[in-house]
Amino acid sequence: MANLRLTPPTMRRYLDILADTFMVRGRPPYPANLSKRLIKSPEVYLRDSVSLHALLGIETLDDLYANLIVGAS
């Protein structure tokens, strides 16, 4: 994954903006074992299909039908 060179507070602010505009949805981590001290990060899901298709490099309808994401997007 590329290094964005953003501080954690800046990244949190960007994710909050994207969540407020309904472009992404965050899901808190589910701790399977409460005695672990490992801090898990939340999962982030893209809700905007145009952004998702751009990130996946899908340009045409035929590209979309050939991709495995066709049912989910």
FENNORQUI-V974492 format. One record per pair of residues at least 24 apart in sequence whose ideal C-beta (glycine too) atoms are under 7 Angstrom apart, sorted by the first residue. I is the first residue (numbers start at 1). J is the second residue. Records with the same first field share a line. If there is no record, write none. Layout:
I=J / J
//
This chain:
15=44
22=47
23=47 / 48 / 51
49=73
//
